[in-house]
Amino acid sequence: MLKQRIITALILAPLVIAGIFFLPFPAFIAAMAAITLLGFWEWTQFVETKSRKLAMAVPVIALLGSLLVIPTDPQALSALASTHKGILLAGGLWWLVAALLTVTYPSSVRLWSNYSFFKHLFGLLTLLPFFWSVLMLRAVNYPDSPYYGAQLVLLVCFLVWAADTGAYFAGKNFGKHKMAPSVSPNKTIEGLVGGAALAVVVTWGLASLMAIPFSSAGSLLTIAVITVIASVMGDLVESMFKRVAGIKDSGSILPGHGGILDRIDSLTAALPIFALLYLWLV
C-alpha cells in the first residue's frame, strides 16, 4: 500500500503542477471541470440513491449552468464580479455550517441524514465554490503575468500539504486533546497547532520566494491560519459523510490513495476560504 501511494504521488504531483502552470486557460477550465465531476460522482455515494447515474443529473446541470451564466474569461474572473463574490461567500458560509455539523456529530446527523435534498446541496456547496475559487485564483493578473495566478494556486496547495505534515508530526509527538473524536479519532488540537505553525512558515517563505504580496504580515498570518483550519474542516467533513454512508474511501481511482475526494477534501475547503480572504476580504 505504501509503495502504491508513493508511486502514485510521484506521478500525480508533477502532472498537477504542470497542469496548473502550463495548460491554456480554456483547457485548465476543462481539466478542473473534469476533476469536479469526478468528485461529484464520488459524492453520489453519500446521497445513497438507488441510481448514482440519476443522482449525477443535479451536479452536472448545476456545473454546466454555472458555466453558462457566470463569466469564465480571465479578465472577468480576476475582476470579481458580484456573481464571483457570491460564490465565494456561499462557500465561506457553507464551511461555517459544515464545521458546526462536524463538531456536533453524531447528534447533528439527524438533521440531514434522511434527506437527499440536503446531501445534494452539501455536495454542491462543497465542490462548486472549490471549482470556481481555483479559476478565480488562476486568473489573477493573467493577461499581464500568466503564471502569477498559478503561483497562488500552488501556494495554497503547499500551505495545505505543510499543514498536513506539521499536524502529523505534532500530533504524533504531542497530541493529547482530541479535536473531533467521533469523526476522526487521530486528529488533535496539538496537531492543528503544529500544522498551522508549519503552514505559516511555508506560506511566508513561498510568498517571499514567488513575490506574492500580502497587505501586511498580519494579513498573511490571518489568511494562513484560517485556511489551515478550513483545510482540517474539509478533511473532517468528508470523514463525517463517509462514516454516515458506511464507506472507507470515496473511490479507488488513485491506487493507494482512494478516490478524488480523498485527495482533495482539504483543498475543497482551503481554496474557497483562501480566495475569499485573499481576493476580497483581507
C-alpha positions, 0 to 999 in steps of 0.5 A: 500500500505504501509503495502504491501511494508513493508511486502514485504521488510521484506521478500525480504531483508533477502532472498537477503542477504542470497542469496548473502552470502550463495548460491554456486557460480554456483547457485548465477550465476543462481539466478542473471541470473534469476533476469536479465531476469526478468528485461529484460522482464520488459524492453520489455515494453519500446521497445513497440513491438507488441510481448514482447515474440519476443522482449525477443529473443535479451536479452536472446541470448545476456545473454546466449552468454555472458555466453558462451564466457566470463569466469564465474569461480571465479578465472577468474572473480576476475582476470579481464580479458580484456573481464571483463574490457570491460564490465565494461567500456561499462557500465561506458560509457553507464551511461555517455550517459544515464545521458546526455539523462536524463538531456536533456529530453524531447528534447533528446527523439527524438533521440531514441524514434522511434527506437527499435534498440536503446531501445534494446541496452539501455536495454542491456547496462543497465542490462548486465554490472549490471549482470556481475559487481555483479559476478565480485564483488562476486568473489573477493578473493573467493577461499581464503575468500568466503564471502569477495566478498559478503561483497562488494556486500552488501556494495554497496547495503547499500551505495545505500539504505543510499543514498536513505534515506539521499536524502529523508530526505534532500530533504524533509527538504531542497530541493529547486533546482530541479535536473531533473524536467521533469523526476522526479519532487521530486528529488533535488540537496539538496537531492543528497547532503544529500544522498551522505553525508549519503552514505559516512558515511555508506560506511566508517563505513561498510568498517571499520566494514567488513575490506574492504580496500580502497587505501586511504580515498580519494579513498573511498570518490571518489568511494562513491560519484560517485556511489551515483550519478550513483545510482540517474542516474539509478533511473532517467533513468528508470523514463525517459523510463517509462514516454516515454512508458506511464507506472507507474511501470515496473511490479507488481511482488513485491506487493507494490513495482512494478516490478524488475526494480523498485527495482533495477534501482539504483543498475543497475547503482551503481554496474557497476560504483562501480566495475569499480572504485573499481576493476580497476580504483581507 
